[in-house]
Amino acid sequence: MHRQQKKVIVIVLATFILISGLVAAGPETAPDGTDPSPTFDCVIEPSEIVDVGSAVPGVIETMQVDRSDLVRKGMTLAKLESGTEHASVKLAKMQAQLTTSIELRKANAGYNRRKQSRNRELFQKAIISKNDMDLTKTEAYIAQLQVRQEKDNQLIASLEWERARKVLERRTIHSPIDGVVMERFKSVGEYVKDTPVMRVAQLDPLHVEVILPVNMLGQVPRGIRAEVTLDLPGQAKQVATVTRVDRVSDAASGTFGVQLNLPNPDYQIPSGLRCRLTFLPETAPAAPEPEALSPSIPISTVTAIQPPVPSLADKQAVVIPNPATPTAATAGIEASAPDPIPRACYAIGPLPDAALAERLMQALGNSAEDMLMREERDRTSSRYLVLASQQTSSDTAQALFNRIKAAGITDIAILRRGPHQGRVSLGFYRNQSVAIRWQAKLAAKDILAEVVEQHRGRPIYWLDLTLSGDIASMARLRETASAIATDANLQSTSCPQQLATR
């Protein structure tokens, strides 16, 4: 017990000394009289670690990757035994492609139409009774309904085929991210149910974790850069960007955590290393000339204004003066009362998530008169892929490819990699309606296909607000917005109907 107490006391003292060094360790003044930036210990970690599992239980049949292998998003990692599911897909496919019942019903419907036509002539000559004529019409109508019924059954069989294919796809385990395999938990022949199969780490970008003393709260904003020195010989210094600052500090140690993003596109920087980090000073950009102002400029770069305030008609960006650096154009304004700014509408954005937009709305509550949040969909990177029905093997896929090519369709290819590996591609389209029309034309040629959307557009948010007052009010608006959304733009705009009616 005595030895254990001594061990605890040593750990507590060491922690206290380390924290005291972090909090009180200000760097010595440099010979030139300037204060060099302090250096902090940090750790480099993967930006994301995923324990990949299976959607359904089963026995592993094949493992496609091993530890330290590079993987791409959608790449096949492992497959479960799926003999029964393959047989179900073949059966469903055969039932969906059978047309014998439809042809039989069509033949019966044709006979009943001809019989009705002949009986109509006999009925007009009063050779058959009205009851016989009614019976003939009913039989012809029932025959038509039977044809429709068989077509409905074929549609249901096609949906069952699609369902069987989806069930088979769940037996294949794909990588959810780009990265590297950290560890394999299962091998071929083992049963998988509730436990992961392997662990995958995303190495681009990397995360740099650093612990800072609480007296630096508010001094490390998001977007500030830092120089990272790796504890590894031969590695050059890297530059990382702050992406997350903890909102809750640790009361016991008097510290808080900061996370930085470190680009690593070539995987040249290994993960799991200790490092040293120095924050780089922020450089204020030079004030732009009034003639060179663009219609939309980042809020954080707005530093000077040239009166008069631009109107809504010319759509110029709202530019805020920097009181610390008066210009010749603004020297005369300081001696007189500020000119009032007419009530106008402005937009701040784009903002990456709704939480940031709501936080900005709360912060701007006293600076703006009316505000509303607007959501848009960024679909600049969306595209639509038309894929033929999935085949059970490479041979059947090649046979389908040859059949489609023989039908006169030449813009096709068999995908050799990615999440749709082994399927026949019938083209990429930027417009969804064009892809759907092409799918319908293929269906008319008895070629089953589906439209798959790739790179789904992400939501982006804007804040629409109205403002009227003097230049100081606009300056407060700019300062508040730039402190929260450094990458957003502040621009004048036409008033939305919701604000115009308030």
ABEGO torsion letter per residue (X at the ends): XAAAAAAAAAAAAAAAAAAAAAAABBBBBBAAGBBBBBBBBBBBBBABBBBBBBABBEBBABBABBBGBBBBBGBBABBBBAAAAAAAAAAAAAAAABAAAAAAAAAAAAAAAAAAAAAAAAAAAGABBAAAAAAAAAAAAAAAAAAAAAAAAAAAAAAAAAAAAAAAAAABBBBABBEBBABBABBBGBBBBABBABBBBBAOBBBBBBBBBAAABGABBBGBBBBBBBBBBGBBBBBBBBABBBABBBAAAGBBBBBBBBBBAAGABBBGBBBBBBBBBBBBBBBBBAAABBABBBAAABABBBOBBBBAAAGBBBBBBBAABBBAAAAAAAABBBBBBBBBBBBBOBBABAAAAAAAAAAAAAABABBBBBBBBBAAABBBBBBBBBBABAAAAAAAAAAAAAAGBABBBBBABEAABGBBBAEBBABAAAAAAAAAAAAAAGBBBBBBBBGBBBBBBBBBBBBBEBAAAAAAAAAAAAAABAABBBBBBBBBAAAAAX
